[in-house]
């Protein structure tokens, strides 16, 4: 039962939930957090369904188990798919959000989503990210009515986490397999391997698909250290702009040059529109021709 489905009767009784992720380490594709939940009274039956840590199973077996749990009306599940662009943007913004924080927020978001559906969660088992005890305290403070068990290798210790591991892994595999490349370069290929930094096929794909000005395709987490080694081949880009303060006022010192030695993340669309409409930080090419950005057509 996916999270948007009608709430079954068993969900109003004490329930347990497991949380795990897939795709934390790869340089390509999304990171996916998955959860699986069921009535506490179903826990013993759950252990007979042959769920296991998804990394120990072949792809065909993971797909088979995923289809079985989807068809099981006594099990609920949900996922949070975090786009590679979102990962890079958060990790490179002025006030950086590291991968552990992103992971914690995703897990907490799944708990919140399931609670908001009306499921009576009483116990949640989580595969740890960072120090298990600190993570447990963090979750317990946010959700005081729930007992949390946070452990290393939880996906191999608790069947409910093993099931969540399968949900996350199959969802990520399908997302990567069905990924639509936004870029239109004629030599763009999908032979990117597993997406892990150590995969020779992935490294060859990154080498082939880097652009000297625009960096990498949106499939790539360009905040990863793996991408840093390619920056030496990038063209140095210099942007001309008015020196604009955080409050939107221009300094009296006039214009300055902003140099980007590698790649980063643009400001938000709304902020760009505000700057464009004010005429600040606009290239003199556009100023001279009195060209303005059109927001509405």
C-alpha positions in Angstrom: 0.0 0.0 0.0 1.6 3.3 -1.1 1.3 6.3 1.2 -1.6 7.9 -0.7 -3.8 4.9 -0.5 -6.8 4.5 1.8 -5.8 3.8 5.4 -6.5 0.2 6.3 -8.0 -0.9 9.7 -4.7 -2.3 11.0 -3.0 1.1 10.8 -5.1 2.3 13.7 -3.4 -0.3 15.9 0.2 0.0 17.2 2.5 -0.2 14.2 6.2 -0.5 13.6 8.2 1.1 10.8 11.7 0.6 9.3 13.7 3.2 7.4 16.7 2.8 5.1 18.3 4.6 2.2 19.8 3.7 -1.2 22.3 5.8 -3.2 24.1 7.7 -0.5 27.5 7.1 -2.1 27.1 7.4 -5.9 28.1 10.5 -7.9 25.1 9.9 -10.2 21.4 9.9 -9.7 19.1 10.5 -6.7 19.4 9.4 -3.1 16.3 7.5 -2.1 14.9 7.0 1.4 12.4 4.3 1.9 10.2 3.1 4.7 8.1 0.0 5.3 5.4 -0.2 8.1 3.0 -2.7 9.4 1.0 -3.6 12.5 3.1 -4.7 15.4 1.2 -7.9 15.5 2.4 -8.7 12.0 6.1 -8.5 12.9 6.6 -12.2 13.3 5.0 -12.9 9.9 7.1 -10.2 8.3 10.2 -12.1 9.3 9.1 -15.1 7.2 8.9 -13.0 4.0 12.6 -13.5 3.2 13.4 -9.8 3.2 17.1 -9.1 3.5 19.6 -6.3 3.2 19.0 -5.2 -0.5 22.8 -5.1 -1.1 23.0 -8.9 -0.5 20.3 -9.6 -3.1 20.4 -9.8 -6.9 18.4 -7.3 -8.8 15.8 -9.9 -10.0 15.2 -11.0 -6.4 14.8 -7.4 -5.2 12.3 -6.7 -7.9 10.4 -9.9 -7.0 10.2 -9.0 -3.3 9.2 -5.4 -4.0 6.3 -6.6 -6.1 5.2 -9.0 -3.4 5.3 -6.3 -0.6 3.4 -3.9 -2.9 0.6 -6.5 -3.3 0.5 -7.2 0.4 -2.4 -5.3 2.0 -0.9 -5.8 5.5 2.2 -3.7 4.6 2.5 0.0 3.9 5.5 1.8 2.3 6.6 5.2 1.1 9.7 6.8 -0.5 11.4 10.1 -0.6 13.4 10.6 -3.8 16.0 13.3 -3.5 17.1 14.7 -6.9 20.9 15.0 -7.5 20.4 18.7 -8.2 18.8 19.2 -4.8 21.7 17.3 -3.1 24.3 19.5 -4.8 22.4 22.7 -4.2 22.1 22.1 -0.5 25.7 21.0 -0.1 27.1 24.0 -2.0 24.7 26.8 -0.7 26.1 29.6 1.4 24.9 27.9 4.6 25.8 24.4 3.7 23.6 21.4 4.5 25.7 18.3 4.7 24.7 14.8 3.6 24.0 13.6 7.1 21.6 16.4 7.7 19.8 15.8 4.4 19.5 12.1 5.4 18.1 12.9 8.8 15.6 15.4 7.4 14.5 12.8 4.8 14.0 10.1 7.5 12.1 12.5 9.7 10.0 13.5 6.7 8.9 9.9 6.2 7.9 9.5 9.8 5.9 12.8 9.6 4.2 11.7 6.4 3.1 8.3 7.8 1.9 9.9 11.1 -0.1 12.5 9.1 -1.8 9.7 7.3 -3.2 8.5 10.6 -0.9 5.5 11.1 -0.3 4.7 14.8 3.4 4.4 14.9 4.8 3.2 18.2 8.3 1.9 17.2 10.6 3.0 14.4 13.8 1.2 13.4 16.4 3.2 11.5 19.7 2.3 9.8 22.0 4.9 11.3 23.7 7.8 9.6 26.4 9.1 11.9 26.5 8.3 15.6 23.5 6.0 16.4 22.8 7.4 19.9 22.9 11.0 18.8 20.6 10.2 15.9 18.3 8.4 18.2 18.1 11.3 20.6 17.5 13.7 17.7 14.6 11.6 16.5 13.1 11.0 20.0 13.1 14.7 20.7 11.2 15.4 17.5 8.8 12.5 18.0 8.5 11.9 21.7 5.6 9.4 21.4 7.6 7.0 19.4 10.3 4.5 20.5 13.3 4.7 18.2 15.9 2.0 17.6 18.9 3.3 15.6 21.6 0.9 14.7 24.4 0.1 12.3 23.5 -2.6 9.8 19.9 -2.3 10.9 18.9 -3.5 7.4 20.4 -6.9 8.3 19.1 -7.0 11.9 15.5 -6.1 11.6 13.2 -7.4 8.8 11.1 -4.2 8.8 14.3 -2.3 7.9 15.3 -5.0 5.4 12.0 -4.4 3.7 12.6 -0.6 3.7 16.0 -1.3 2.1 14.4 -3.2 -0.8 11.8 -0.4 -1.3 14.6 2.3 -1.4 17.0 0.3 -3.6 14.4 -0.8 -6.2 13.0 2.7 -6.4 16.5 4.2 -7.0 17.4 1.5 -9.6 14.3 2.2 -11.5 14.8 6.0 -11.3 18.3 5.6 -12.7 17.2 3.2 -15.3 14.4 5.4 -16.5 16.3 8.7 -16.1 15.5 11.1 -18.9 18.6 13.2 -19.8 17.6 16.8 -20.2 20.6 17.7 -22.1 20.5 17.5 -25.9 24.2 16.9 -26.9 24.3 14.4 -29.8 27.0 12.3 -28.2 25.1 11.9 -24.9 24.9 8.2 -23.8 23.4 6.3 -21.0 26.3 3.9 -20.4 27.1 5.4 -17.0 27.5 2.1 -15.1 26.5 1.9 -11.5 27.0 5.6 -10.7 29.6 4.9 -8.0 32.8 6.9 -8.1 35.0 3.8 -8.3 33.2 2.3 -11.2 35.5 2.6 -14.3 32.4 2.9 -16.6 31.1 5.7 -14.4 34.4 7.5 -14.5 34.7 7.1 -18.3 31.1 8.6 -18.6 32.0 11.6 -16.5 35.2 12.2 -18.5 33.2 12.1 -21.7 30.2 14.1 -20.6 31.9 17.1 -18.9 31.3 20.4 -20.6 34.0 23.1 -20.3 31.5 25.8 -19.5 28.3 24.1 -18.2 29.9 21.4 -16.2 28.0 18.1 -16.0 24.6 16.9 -16.9 21.9 17.2 -14.3 22.2 13.5 -13.5 25.5 14.3 -11.8 26.0 15.3 -8.1 28.5 18.0 -8.9 29.1 18.7 -5.2 30.8 15.3 -4.9 34.6 15.4 -4.5 34.7 13.0 -7.5 33.9 15.9 -9.8 36.6 18.2 -8.4 39.4 16.4 -10.4 37.6 17.4 -13.6 37.5 21.2 -12.8 41.0 21.7 -14.2 39.5 21.1 -17.7 36.8 23.7 -17.1 36.9 27.2 -18.7 37.3 30.0 -16.2 34.1 32.0 -16.3 34.0 35.7 -15.4 30.6 37.4 -14.7 30.2 41.2 -14.7 27.7 42.5 -12.2 26.9 45.4 -9.9 28.1 44.9 -6.4 24.8 44.2 -4.7 24.5 43.9 -0.9 22.4 41.3 0.8 19.6 43.9 1.4 19.4 44.7 -2.3 21.2 48.0 -2.2 24.1 48.8 -4.5 27.5 49.8 -3.1 29.1 53.0 -4.1 32.2 51.3 -5.4 30.4 50.5 -8.7 30.9 47.3 -10.7 33.0 44.3 -9.9 34.1 41.0 -11.5 32.8 37.8 -10.1 35.1 34.9 -10.9 34.0 31.3 -10.8 37.0 29.0 -10.7 34.8 25.9 -10.8 31.1 25.3 -10.7 28.5 26.2 -8.2 24.8 26.7 -7.7 22.8 29.6 -9.1 20.6 31.7 -6.8 16.9 31.0 -6.6 14.6 31.7 -9.5 12.7 34.3 -7.4 15.9 36.1 -6.4 17.1 36.1 -10.0 13.7 37.6 -11.1 14.0 40.3 -8.4 17.5 41.2 -9.4 16.7 41.2 -13.1 13.6 43.4 -12.6 15.6 45.9 -10.5 18.3 46.2 -13.2 21.0 45.2 -10.7 23.6 42.6 -11.5 22.6 42.7 -15.2 25.3 42.4 -17.8 26.1 45.7 -19.6 25.2 44.0 -23.0 21.6 43.8 -21.8 21.7 47.2 -20.1 22.9 48.9 -23.2 20.1 47.4 -25.3 17.5 47.9 -22.5 16.6 44.3 -22.6 14.6 42.9 -19.7 13.7 39.4 -18.6 10.1 38.4 -19.3 8.4 36.5 -16.5 4.9 36.4 -17.9 4.0 36.0 -21.6 
